[in-house]
């Protein structure tokens, strides 16, 4: 020991607080280091119970757990407490204690270490661990959502997957998805994940959530909006606040689904208590929304490809493939009790003159108008389509001969009544060939191609006999096939 340092000096200069106290915890001796820790004078500490220097939470643990264990075991090592400092601040400490039963009738010796840096490090470590756990959870939610989105084949399935993911990402009481139609109107919730009583309130607030506030201000419609309590809900949805409260909605998040700069849907997340969302959760919800939009784009593209593969690009009517599929379906399900399956082959008379005189663009316009007229002239269950050029085909199910005659006349009238050019007064006509297959009287099964061929031949018979007329041919025996009648 340095001869210049006395024992008392060493006691006061050691870099930790030293305390002696009675077995009841009343302080009898302290060193200067401890006084500096607690920012108090000696007479404010000596003679007082150690528990008086602790925060309320530490007092409870000191009295109910620490002291009983210390008396039972005789020592305690690195027990964490918080000291209450005079200015309202706290100081984290580690407290070591040993019971000396032989000194002065028994006493407790304490060593006090400043735990601020260690506690700070532990808090940082705990925060990092929690962040890692939340990150792992977010990754798992995204992976699960990606799998569900990948299997989705319809808007409803996309919406359901988005609802499940949003529920997993938040502690929301209800979640719903609203998608917009081509006209820009928002649908009722596309998912049944929410309760009916909540649906009414959410849907009533849906439109107002992307429109200006009463004061004329407008929030960014492309940004996720969080209304964390009644005050914010009331300011944003004043007319719907009572409805929202009736549905036990105390906080609301609105996540837009954005497709090419346009809102194509909304994800609404409601909470039964005031609630804000941290940036990580908001980022996760935005990521889920972006994923869902990509899947919706894929579904739209697939639907468009499917539609175009089955429809004529000029008129929008079903094309040859679609007509053939419908005809094959009818023939496969034909039954003896069925009256007839018929094809009406429509070919425009003199349409070449239209293209030669007015040009192909005008001719295309005429074909579109005639297609619309033909579509309006057929029965609701029948399929009218365009084969190509100026040829159209009608597939009829369960019709007798008189009905087919009437339909053929309506088709011819529809063509005649569609003007080619208003100023010139030019009109076109149509020759119609009808092939009829009657399951009850025809022994042999027929094919779609055979019926189309018969209808085509009947149409040419109409042209040979003067145009603007109809000819009927029956599928079956050679005798019936050779028979035809002009209408």
C-alpha positions as CSV (number, residue, x, y, z in Angstrom):
1,X,0.0,0.0,0.0
2,X,1.2,3.5,-0.8
3,X,2.3,4.9,2.6
4,X,0.7,8.2,1.7
5,X,-2.8,6.7,1.4
6,X,-4.5,5.9,4.7
7,X,-7.1,3.3,5.2
8,X,-9.9,5.8,5.5
9,X,-8.7,7.5,2.3
10,X,-8.8,4.1,0.5
11,X,-12.3,3.5,1.7
12,X,-13.5,6.8,0.2
13,X,-11.5,6.6,-3.0
14,X,-12.4,3.1,-4.3
15,X,-14.4,3.3,-7.6
16,X,-17.5,1.8,-6.1
17,X,-20.0,2.6,-3.4
18,X,-19.4,1.0,0.0
19,X,-22.1,0.8,2.7
20,X,-22.5,-0.8,6.0
21,X,-26.0,-1.2,7.5
22,X,-27.8,-2.8,10.3
23,X,-29.5,-6.1,9.6
24,X,-32.7,-4.1,9.1
25,X,-31.1,-2.1,6.3
26,X,-30.4,1.2,8.2
27,X,-27.2,2.8,6.9
28,X,-24.4,3.3,9.4
29,X,-21.4,4.0,7.2
30,X,-21.0,5.1,3.5
31,X,-18.0,6.2,1.5
32,X,-17.6,9.3,-0.6
33,X,-18.1,7.4,-3.9
34,X,-21.6,6.3,-2.9
35,X,-22.5,9.8,-1.8
36,X,-21.4,11.1,-5.2
37,X,-23.5,8.4,-6.8
38,X,-26.7,9.4,-5.0
39,X,-25.9,13.2,-5.1
40,X,-26.5,13.5,-1.4
41,X,-24.7,14.7,1.8
42,X,-23.6,12.2,4.4
43,X,-26.2,13.2,6.9
44,X,-28.9,12.7,4.3
45,X,-27.9,9.1,4.0
46,X,-26.5,7.8,7.3
47,X,-29.2,6.9,9.7
48,X,-31.7,6.3,6.9
49,X,-32.9,3.0,5.5
50,X,-31.3,2.0,2.2
51,X,-34.8,1.4,0.7
52,X,-35.5,5.1,0.9
53,X,-32.9,5.7,-1.9
54,X,-34.6,3.3,-4.3
55,X,-37.2,3.9,-7.0
56,X,-40.7,2.5,-6.3
57,X,-40.2,-0.6,-8.3
58,X,-36.8,-1.3,-6.8
59,X,-38.3,-0.8,-3.3
60,X,-40.8,-3.5,-3.8
61,X,-38.3,-6.0,-4.9
62,X,-35.8,-5.0,-2.2
63,X,-38.3,-5.5,0.5
64,X,-40.1,-8.6,-0.7
65,X,-37.4,-10.6,-2.4
66,X,-33.9,-9.3,-1.9
67,X,-33.7,-8.9,1.9
68,X,-35.4,-12.2,2.7
69,X,-33.0,-14.1,0.3
70,X,-30.0,-12.2,1.7
71,X,-30.9,-13.2,5.2
72,X,-31.5,-16.8,4.2
73,X,-28.3,-17.2,2.1
74,X,-26.0,-14.7,3.7
75,X,-24.9,-13.0,0.5
76,X,-26.2,-11.7,-2.9
77,X,-24.2,-10.9,-6.1
78,X,-25.0,-8.3,-8.8
79,X,-28.6,-7.7,-8.1
80,X,-30.0,-4.9,-10.3
81,X,-31.7,-1.9,-8.7
82,X,-32.5,1.7,-9.6
83,X,-31.5,4.6,-7.3
84,X,-33.8,7.6,-7.2
85,X,-31.7,10.8,-7.6
86,X,-32.8,14.1,-6.1
87,X,-33.4,15.8,-9.5
88,X,-35.8,13.1,-10.5
89,X,-33.4,11.1,-12.5
90,X,-32.5,7.4,-11.9
91,X,-29.2,5.5,-11.7
92,X,-29.0,1.8,-12.4
93,X,-26.7,-0.1,-10.0
94,X,-25.5,-3.6,-9.3
95,X,-25.7,-4.4,-5.6
96,X,-23.5,-7.0,-3.9
97,X,-24.2,-7.8,-0.2
98,X,-22.8,-10.0,2.5
99,X,-24.1,-10.5,6.0
100,X,-21.4,-10.2,8.7
101,X,-23.1,-11.8,11.8
102,X,-20.0,-11.4,14.0
103,X,-19.4,-7.6,13.6
104,X,-21.2,-5.2,16.0
105,X,-24.0,-7.7,16.7
106,X,-24.5,-8.3,13.0
107,X,-24.4,-6.0,10.0
108,X,-24.8,-6.0,6.2
109,X,-21.9,-4.9,4.0
110,X,-22.9,-3.5,0.5
111,X,-20.8,-2.9,-2.5
112,X,-22.5,-0.7,-5.1
113,X,-21.4,-0.5,-8.8
114,X,-22.7,1.9,-11.5
115,X,-24.5,-0.3,-14.0
116,X,-25.5,2.5,-16.4
117,X,-23.2,1.4,-19.3
118,X,-24.0,-2.2,-18.9
119,X,-27.8,-1.6,-18.6
120,X,-27.6,0.6,-21.7
121,X,-25.7,-2.2,-23.5
122,X,-28.2,-4.8,-22.4
123,X,-31.1,-2.6,-23.5
124,X,-29.4,-2.2,-26.9
125,X,-28.9,-5.9,-27.1
126,X,-32.5,-6.6,-26.2
127,X,-33.7,-4.0,-28.7
128,X,-31.5,-5.6,-31.4
129,X,-32.8,-9.0,-30.5
130,X,-36.4,-7.8,-30.7
131,X,-35.7,-6.1,-34.0
132,X,-34.2,-9.3,-35.4
133,X,-37.2,-11.2,-34.2
134,X,-39.6,-8.7,-35.8
135,X,-37.5,-8.8,-39.0
136,X,-37.7,-12.6,-39.0
137,X,-41.4,-12.4,-38.5
138,X,-41.8,-9.9,-41.4
139,X,-39.8,-12.1,-43.7
140,X,-41.9,-15.1,-42.7
141,X,-45.1,-13.1,-43.4
142,X,-43.8,-12.0,-46.8
143,X,-42.8,-15.5,-47.7
144,X,-46.2,-16.9,-46.7
145,X,-47.9,-14.2,-48.6
146,X,-45.8,-14.8,-51.7
147,X,-46.8,-18.4,-51.6
148,X,-50.5,-17.6,-51.2
149,X,-50.3,-14.9,-53.9
150,X,-48.6,-17.3,-56.3
151,X,-51.5,-19.7,-56.0
152,X,-54.2,-17.1,-56.4
153,X,-56.2,-17.4,-59.5
154,X,-58.9,-14.8,-58.9
155,X,-59.4,-11.3,-57.4
156,X,-61.1,-12.9,-54.4
157,X,-58.2,-15.2,-53.7
158,X,-55.7,-12.3,-53.9
159,X,-57.9,-10.3,-51.5
160,X,-58.1,-13.3,-49.1
161,X,-54.3,-13.8,-49.1
162,X,-53.8,-10.0,-48.5
163,X,-56.3,-10.1,-45.5
164,X,-54.5,-13.1,-43.9
165,X,-51.1,-11.4,-44.4
166,X,-52.3,-8.0,-43.0
167,X,-53.8,-9.8,-39.9
168,X,-50.5,-11.5,-39.3
169,X,-48.6,-8.2,-39.7
170,X,-50.7,-6.3,-37.2
171,X,-52.9,-7.0,-34.2
172,X,-55.9,-5.6,-36.1
173,X,-59.4,-6.6,-35.1
174,X,-60.7,-6.6,-38.7
175,X,-59.2,-6.3,-42.2
176,X,-60.9,-6.0,-45.5
177,X,-59.9,-5.4,-49.1
178,X,-61.9,-3.3,-51.6
179,X,-61.0,-3.5,-55.3
180,X,-62.1,-1.1,-58.0
181,X,-63.9,-2.1,-61.2
182,X,-63.0,-0.8,-64.7
183,X,-65.4,2.2,-64.1
184,X,-63.3,3.2,-61.0
185,X,-66.0,2.3,-58.4
186,X,-65.0,0.4,-55.3
187,X,-66.6,-2.9,-54.7
188,X,-68.0,-4.3,-51.5
189,X,-65.2,-6.0,-49.5
190,X,-63.7,-8.8,-51.7
191,X,-62.9,-10.9,-48.6
192,X,-65.2,-12.3,-46.0
193,X,-62.6,-12.0,-43.3
194,X,-64.4,-9.2,-41.4
195,X,-67.5,-9.2,-39.3
196,X,-70.7,-8.0,-41.0
197,X,-71.3,-5.3,-38.5
198,X,-67.9,-3.9,-39.2
199,X,-68.3,-4.2,-43.0
200,X,-71.0,-1.5,-43.1
201,X,-68.9,1.0,-41.2
202,X,-65.8,0.3,-43.3
203,X,-67.6,0.4,-46.6
204,X,-69.4,3.6,-45.7
205,X,-66.1,5.3,-45.0
206,X,-64.4,3.8,-48.1
207,X,-65.1,6.6,-50.6
208,X,-64.5,9.4,-48.1
209,X,-61.1,8.0,-47.3
210,X,-59.6,9.1,-50.6
211,X,-61.6,12.3,-51.0
212,X,-60.8,15.8,-49.6
213,X,-61.4,16.5,-45.9
214,X,-64.2,19.0,-45.0
215,X,-61.6,21.8,-44.7
216,X,-60.7,21.3,-48.4
217,X,-57.3,19.7,-47.7
218,X,-56.4,16.4,-49.3
219,X,-53.9,13.9,-48.0
220,X,-51.7,12.1,-50.5
221,X,-54.0,9.4,-51.9
222,X,-51.1,7.2,-52.8
223,X,-49.6,7.1,-49.3
224,X,-50.7,4.8,-46.5
225,X,-52.8,6.7,-44.0
226,X,-53.0,5.8,-40.3
227,X,-55.7,7.3,-38.1
228,X,-54.5,6.3,-34.6
229,X,-57.4,7.5,-32.4
230,X,-60.8,9.0,-32.2
231,X,-59.5,12.6,-32.7
232,X,-57.9,11.7,-36.0
233,X,-60.8,9.6,-37.1
234,X,-63.2,12.4,-36.3
235,X,-61.2,15.0,-38.2
236,X,-61.0,12.7,-41.3
237,X,-64.4,11.1,-41.2
238,X,-66.7,13.4,-39.3
239,X,-69.9,12.0,-40.7
240,X,-68.9,8.4,-40.2
241,X,-67.4,8.6,-36.8
242,X,-70.5,7.4,-34.9
243,X,-70.8,4.5,-37.3
244,X,-67.1,3.6,-36.8
245,X,-67.5,3.8,-33.0
246,X,-70.6,1.6,-33.2
247,X,-68.5,-1.0,-34.9
248,X,-65.9,-0.6,-32.2
249,X,-63.3,0.9,-34.5
250,X,-61.0,3.2,-32.6
251,X,-58.1,3.3,-35.1
252,X,-57.9,2.8,-38.9
253,X,-55.2,2.3,-41.4
254,X,-55.8,2.7,-45.2
255,X,-53.3,1.2,-47.5
256,X,-53.8,2.0,-51.2
257,X,-53.2,-0.6,-53.9
258,X,-51.6,1.4,-56.7
259,X,-51.4,0.1,-60.3
260,X,-49.6,2.4,-62.8
261,X,-50.4,5.5,-60.9
262,X,-54.0,4.6,-60.3
263,X,-55.6,3.4,-57.1
264,X,-57.0,0.0,-58.0
265,X,-58.0,-1.0,-54.5
266,X,-57.8,-0.3,-50.8
267,X,-56.7,-2.4,-47.8
268,X,-58.5,-1.2,-44.7
269,X,-57.2,-2.3,-41.3
270,X,-59.2,-1.4,-38.2
271,X,-58.3,-1.7,-34.5
272,X,-60.6,-1.9,-31.5
273,X,-58.3,0.5,-29.5
274,X,-56.2,3.5,-30.3
275,X,-53.2,2.3,-32.2
276,X,-50.3,3.7,-34.3
277,X,-48.1,1.7,-36.6
278,X,-44.3,1.8,-36.6
279,X,-42.3,2.4,-39.8
280,X,-41.4,-1.2,-40.2
281,X,-45.0,-2.4,-40.1
282,X,-46.0,0.3,-42.5
283,X,-43.2,-0.8,-44.9
284,X,-44.4,-4.4,-44.6
285,X,-48.0,-3.4,-45.4
286,X,-46.8,-1.4,-48.4
287,X,-44.8,-4.4,-49.6
288,X,-47.8,-6.7,-49.2
289,X,-49.9,-4.2,-51.2
290,X,-47.3,-4.0,-54.0
291,X,-47.2,-7.8,-54.2
292,X,-50.9,-8.0,-54.4
293,X,-51.0,-5.5,-57.3
294,X,-48.4,-7.5,-59.2
295,X,-50.6,-10.6,-58.8
296,X,-53.7,-8.7,-59.8
297,X,-51.9,-7.5,-62.9
298,X,-51.0,-11.1,-63.7
299,X,-54.6,-12.2,-63.3
300,X,-55.8,-9.3,-65.5
301,X,-53.3,-10.1,-68.2
302,X,-54.3,-13.8,-68.1
303,X,-57.9,-12.8,-68.4
304,X,-57.1,-10.5,-71.2
305,X,-55.2,-13.2,-73.1
306,X,-58.0,-15.7,-72.5
307,X,-60.6,-13.2,-73.7
308,X,-58.6,-12.3,-76.8
309,X,-58.0,-15.9,-77.6
310,X,-61.8,-16.5,-77.6
311,X,-63.0,-13.2,-79.1
312,X,-62.8,-11.4,-82.4
313,X,-60.6,-8.3,-82.1
314,X,-62.6,-6.2,-84.5
315,X,-66.2,-6.8,-83.3
316,X,-65.6,-8.2,-79.8
317,X,-67.8,-11.2,-80.7
318,X,-66.8,-14.8,-79.9
319,X,-64.4,-16.1,-82.5
320,X,-64.2,-19.4,-84.4
321,X,-62.5,-21.2,-81.5
322,X,-65.1,-20.0,-79.0
323,X,-67.9,-21.0,-81.3
324,X,-66.3,-24.4,-81.9
325,X,-66.0,-24.9,-78.1
326,X,-69.6,-24.0,-77.5
327,X,-70.8,-26.3,-80.3
328,X,-68.7,-29.2,-79.1
329,X,-70.1,-28.7,-75.6
330,X,-73.7,-28.8,-76.9
331,X,-73.1,-31.9,-79.0
332,X,-71.3,-33.7,-76.1
333,X,-74.3,-33.0,-73.9
334,X,-77.1,-33.7,-76.5
335,X,-80.0,-35.9,-75.4
336,X,-82.9,-37.5,-77.3
337,X,-85.4,-35.2,-75.6
338,X,-83.7,-32.2,-77.0
339,X,-85.5,-30.5,-79.9
340,X,-82.5,-29.5,-82.0
341,X,-79.0,-28.0,-82.2
342,X,-78.6,-25.6,-85.1
343,X,-76.0,-23.4,-86.7
344,X,-76.9,-20.3,-88.7
345,X,-74.1,-19.3,-91.1
346,X,-74.4,-15.6,-92.1
347,X,-72.5,-14.2,-95.0
348,X,-72.9,-10.6,-96.1
349,X,-74.0,-10.0,-99.7
350,X,-71.9,-7.5,-101.7
351,X,-69.7,-6.5,-98.9
352,X,-66.7,-6.2,-101.2
353,X,-68.4,-3.1,-102.7
354,X,-68.3,-1.4,-99.3
355,X,-64.5,-1.9,-99.0
356,X,-63.9,-0.9,-102.6
357,X,-66.0,2.2,-102.4
358,X,-65.4,3.5,-98.9
359,X,-62.2,1.8,-97.9
360,X,-61.3,-0.9,-95.4
361,X,-61.5,1.4,-92.3
362,X,-65.1,2.2,-93.2
363,X,-65.7,-1.5,-93.9
364,X,-64.4,-2.4,-90.4
365,X,-66.8,0.1,-88.9
366,X,-69.7,-1.5,-90.8
367,X,-68.7,-4.9,-89.6
368,X,-68.7,-3.7,-86.0
369,X,-72.1,-2.1,-86.4
370,X,-73.5,-5.3,-88.0
371,X,-72.0,-7.4,-85.3
372,X,-73.8,-5.2,-82.7
373,X,-77.1,-5.6,-84.6
374,X,-76.8,-9.3,-84.9
375,X,-76.0,-9.6,-81.2
376,X,-79.2,-7.8,-80.4
377,X,-81.3,-10.0,-82.7
378,X,-80.4,-13.4,-81.1
379,X,-81.9,-15.2,-78.1
380,X,-80.1,-14.7,-74.7
381,X,-78.8,-18.3,-74.5
382,X,-77.5,-18.5,-78.1
383,X,-73.9,-17.5,-79.2
384,X,-73.3,-15.3,-82.1
385,X,-69.7,-14.9,-83.3
386,X,-67.5,-13.9,-86.3
387,X,-65.7,-16.5,-88.2
388,X,-63.7,-14.0,-90.2
389,X,-64.1,-11.6,-93.1
390,X,-67.8,-10.9,-93.6
391,X,-68.9,-14.3,-92.2
392,X,-70.8,-14.7,-88.9
393,X,-72.1,-17.9,-87.2
394,X,-74.9,-18.4,-84.7
395,X,-75.0,-21.5,-82.4
396,X,-78.5,-22.3,-81.2
397,X,-79.6,-24.8,-78.6
398,X,-83.0,-26.5,-78.2
399,X,-84.9,-24.8,-81.0
400,X,-87.5,-26.1,-83.5
401,X,-87.7,-25.3,-87.2
402,X,-90.2,-22.5,-86.8
403,X,-88.1,-20.8,-84.1
404,X,-85.0,-21.1,-86.4
405,X,-86.9,-19.6,-89.3
406,X,-87.9,-16.6,-87.1
407,X,-84.3,-16.2,-85.9
408,X,-82.9,-16.3,-89.5
409,X,-85.4,-13.6,-90.5
410,X,-84.4,-11.4,-87.6
411,X,-80.7,-11.8,-88.5
412,X,-81.3,-10.9,-92.1
413,X,-83.5,-7.9,-91.1
414,X,-80.7,-6.8,-88.6
415,X,-78.2,-6.7,-91.5
416,X,-80.6,-4.9,-93.9
417,X,-81.4,-2.3,-91.3
418,X,-77.8,-1.4,-90.6
419,X,-76.8,1.4,-93.0
420,X,-73.4,1.3,-94.6
421,X,-73.4,5.0,-95.2
422,X,-76.1,7.4,-94.1
423,X,-75.6,9.9,-97.0
424,X,-75.5,7.3,-99.9
425,X,-78.3,5.2,-98.4
426,X,-76.3,2.1,-99.2
427,X,-77.2,-1.1,-97.3
428,X,-76.0,-4.7,-97.4
429,X,-78.0,-7.9,-97.1
430,X,-77.2,-11.4,-95.8
431,X,-77.5,-14.9,-97.0
432,X,-78.1,-17.4,-94.3
433,X,-77.5,-21.2,-94.2
434,X,-79.0,-23.2,-91.4
435,X,-77.9,-26.7,-90.5
436,X,-80.0,-28.6,-88.0
437,X,-79.1,-31.6,-85.9
438,X,-82.0,-33.4,-84.2
439,X,-80.8,-35.9,-81.6
440,X,-84.2,-37.6,-81.4
441,X,-84.4,-38.5,-85.1
442,X,-80.8,-38.7,-86.2
443,X,-79.2,-42.1,-85.6
444,X,-75.6,-41.1,-86.2
445,X,-73.7,-38.6,-84.1
446,X,-72.4,-35.6,-85.9
447,X,-69.5,-33.3,-85.3
448,X,-69.2,-29.6,-85.1
449,X,-67.1,-29.3,-88.2
450,X,-69.7,-31.3,-90.1
451,X,-72.5,-29.0,-89.0
452,X,-70.5,-25.9,-89.9
453,X,-69.8,-27.4,-93.3
454,X,-73.5,-28.1,-93.8
455,X,-74.4,-24.6,-92.8
456,X,-71.8,-23.2,-95.2
457,X,-73.2,-25.2,-98.0
458,X,-76.7,-24.1,-97.2
459,X,-75.5,-20.5,-97.2
460,X,-74.0,-20.8,-100.7
461,X,-77.3,-22.3,-101.8
462,X,-79.0,-19.1,-100.6
463,X,-76.6,-17.0,-102.6
464,X,-77.1,-19.2,-105.7
465,X,-80.8,-18.7,-105.5
466,X,-80.8,-14.9,-105.3
467,X,-79.1,-13.9,-102.0
468,X,-80.8,-12.2,-99.0
469,X,-82.5,-15.5,-98.1
470,X,-82.2,-18.5,-95.9
471,X,-81.8,-22.2,-96.6
472,X,-82.2,-25.0,-94.1
473,X,-80.3,-28.3,-94.3
474,X,-80.8,-31.3,-91.9
475,X,-77.9,-33.4,-90.6
476,X,-78.4,-37.1,-90.7
477,X,-79.1,-39.5,-93.6
478,X,-78.2,-38.7,-97.2
479,X,-81.8,-38.1,-98.0
480,X,-82.3,-35.5,-95.3
481,X,-79.0,-33.8,-96.1
482,X,-80.0,-33.3,-99.7
483,X,-83.2,-31.7,-98.7
484,X,-83.2,-27.9,-98.4
485,X,-85.9,-25.2,-98.2
486,X,-85.7,-21.5,-99.0
487,X,-87.3,-19.0,-96.6
